[in-house]
Amino acid sequence: MNSGVNPVRPLYSPSKVSLIEVFFVCFALGSLLVVDLWALFHSNYVFLVIFFLTLKVYFVTEFFNTASYQPRSVTSKSFLIYGSRGNQEFWWMQMLTVVEVLFKPWGEHRLTAVIGAAIAIVGLYMRHLAMKQCSDSFNHYIATVRKPHHKLVTSGVYAILRHPSYLGFWLYVIGTQLLLNTYTNLVLDILILHYFFTKRIAYEEWMLVNKFYGQDYVEYQKRVGVYIP
């Protein structure tokens, strides 16, 4: 017998989100956070510890934002720690950063570090806003088929930038390199991100014009820039 009450749509797909996996990831991140907080007051590499803290903030906010604003696409891998495209390259970038911190021939410049930390925070916040405002139209993977929930978002931060989530990530990465005064990796990351975003944005915008929004997106391109170096 139909009671007339619509069934509540689940907040996520149980087939995509293993709560056990999410628990262990959160437990590991929390345990490492305790180590970081201890090291913050006992280590000679304070900026490196702060860098590790920002990584944890990045991972947690990626999952939180996806679970909150893109429940259709959230998975146990939405922390972006592993299991996603680009993870291997991302971790190579972090490893090279740590190596440069440990063996770099120059000292630390606190002003540069403070500026870098501020840039990284702005980047994380911009990415949060982008994922929140784009809502279900956002995905970590480039969609190739338009679905009913896909909408062209041109308000909020998207009225200023066509790809604010990408610029947010760019600012986060560059900010952490300035935080650590790792100038070799700063140049390397700029080159890597330029190559990556040049290809990704070109492909994504081709899809948005030819498969999704047509002339509406072309007009949006004319009004709003990308602004990623």
Residue pairs with C-beta under 8 A, 6 or more apart in sequence:
10 71
11 67
11 71
12 67
12 71
12 74
13 72
13 74
16 74
16 75
16 76
17 74
17 75
17 76
18 76
21 76
22 63
22 76
25 76
25 79
25 81
26 60
29 56
29 59
29 60
29 79
32 52
32 56
33 53
33 56
36 49
36 52
36 53
36 56
39 45
39 49
40 46
40 49
40 50
40 53
43 49
45 101
45 102
47 101
47 108
47 113
47 179
47 180
47 181
48 98
48 101
48 180
50 117
50 179
51 97
51 101
51 176
51 179
51 180
54 117
54 120
54 124
54 172
54 176
54 179
55 94
57 124
58 80
58 124
58 172
59 79
59 80
59 81
60 79
61 124
61 127
61 128
62 78
62 79
62 80
63 74
63 78
63 79
63 80
65 127
65 128
65 131
65 132
66 73
66 74
66 78
66 131
66 140
67 74
67 78
68 132
69 131
69 132
69 134
69 135
69 136
69 138
70 131
70 135
70 136
70 138
70 139
71 136
72 136
72 149
73 136
73 139
73 140
73 141
76 83
77 83
77 84
78 140
80 87
80 90
80 140
81 87
84 140
85 141
86 196
89 192
93 173
93 185
93 188
93 189
93 192
96 185
96 188
97 176
97 177
97 180
97 182
97 185
100 180
100 182
100 184
100 185
101 180
101 182
104 181
104 182
104 184
106 181
106 183
107 181
108 181
109 181
112 178
112 179
112 181
113 178
113 179
113 180
113 181
115 178
116 174
116 175
116 176
116 177
116 178
116 179
116 180
117 175
117 179
118 175
119 171
119 172
119 174
119 175
119 178
120 171
120 172
120 175
120 176
120 179
121 175
122 171
122 175
123 167
123 168
123 169
123 170
123 171
123 172
123 173
123 174
123 175
124 168
124 172
125 168
126 157
126 164
126 165
126 167
126 168
126 171
127 164
127 165
127 168
127 169
127 172
128 168
129 156
129 157
129 164
129 168
130 138
130 157
130 158
130 164
130 165
130 168
131 138
131 165
133 153
133 155
133 156
133 157
133 158
134 153
134 158
134 165
135 153
136 149
136 150
136 151
137 149
137 150
137 151
137 152
137 153
138 165
142 200
142 203
142 204
142 207
143 150
143 207
143 212
144 207
144 211
145 211
146 211
146 212
150 212
152 208
152 212
152 213
152 216
152 217
152 220
154 220
154 223
154 224
157 164
158 164
158 224
159 224
160 224
161 167
161 224
161 225
161 226
161 227
162 205
162 220
162 221
162 224
162 225
162 226
163 197
163 201
163 204
163 226
163 228
166 197
166 200
166 201
166 228
167 226
167 227
167 228
170 193
170 197
170 228
170 229
173 189
173 193
174 186
174 189
174 190
177 183
177 185
177 186
177 189
178 186
190 229
193 228
194 229
197 228
201 226
201 228
205 217
205 221
208 217
209 217
209 218
209 221
213 220
